[in-house]
Amino acid sequence: MSTRDMRPGSTGGADVPGPLYGGPDDDYTPEQLAAMSRQDLDRLGARYDGVEILHVDPGPEPGSIMEKRAVRQVGTVFALAGLFAFLFVVVYVGSGWFLPDWHWDVTEGGWSAFFTPMLGLFMGLSLLCVGVGLVLFTKKLLPHETAVQDKHDGSHFDRVTAGATLVGGWHNSGLARRKLITRSLLLMGGGVGLMLIMPLGGLIKNPNKGNPLGTTSWAEGVRLVRDNGTPIRPGDQEPGSLETVFPAVPGGNRQADAATMLIRLRPSQVDNLRPREGHADFAYGEYVAYSKICTHAGCPVSLYEQETSRILCPCHQSMFDVTQGAKPVFGPATRALPQLPIGVDDEGFFVARSDYIEAVGPTYWNRERI
Ligand code: FES
């Protein structure tokens, strides 16, 4: 079987490793390669790589009106990508500094309601412009070449010719002389880079500061109100009934983690009341208040069966016993529903005596740190 190299461009060197460089290095010494121009090396490497160029469209004439117009279009789109990325950074960093603060509680029509959509909008527009700019750049400014390539063997020859190919790519892109695009690329790269690393700031800054995942709007003295905002007095409910209540704060009835069940126990249930440890004084007379958010996967629980003193979660059938501090007695939930300590204020309306003393809702990764 022949071992002669019959590839295009080969002068017939053996395709077994040569004494110094191996493979096609047998055909050309380093001195010969160093004496060739970049274009010659590029073409030579292409031939040795088995590349067949089928068609070449050199792109717009340098300095032509068509090229200038394309450069302006591409530069504008890249600059817009950078601008939108910087706007993302401004919104992200400026909140609470020179822009209104963003709180975890979303209020209708307020800054907090627009914070995340604005971040998404600016990031989306920026990435869209990056994509559009790259497509325009490729289509309108780069030479178009249709070629078929086989493989390379990683010899010194390949490294030299591959380097020439890369340099040729940079040269053919015209970026070295198209300053507008280079500057807009720098703007885009800086903005998009900042935009992408900016969210990491949340990891550097203590993400648990203020324990936003572990607190709700309930606090000492905050009244328990119905969905329509009316406060509740002891005696408003029938024994054995349940009512969903919210904190009397702006937007309180839209805060998913604050929804609470106020339950008036029947006298027989009061006799059987066995609060959890540390919760002995959380009830007020025959009233108890528990979080409405299931501790399994966060569904709202409120199917209350007063005969069995159980609250059923409709999602996966967890059951909680309201006379035992809402401990789970059936189903996948493993944690009791958090209990809200309640009392009455000077006017006789129900108020919270503090926030929940444990995290509301299902488990999340850093619960132990809260
Ligand atoms: S969410 Fe309540 S049981 Fe699964």
Boltz pocket constraint, residues with backbone or C-beta under 6 A from the ligand:
constraints:
  - pocket:
      binder: B
      contacts: [[A, 294], [A, 295], [A, 296], [A, 297], [A, 298], [A, 299], [A, 313], [A, 314], [A, 315], [A, 316], [A, 317], [A, 318], [A, 331], [A, 332], [A, 333]]
      max_distance: 6.0
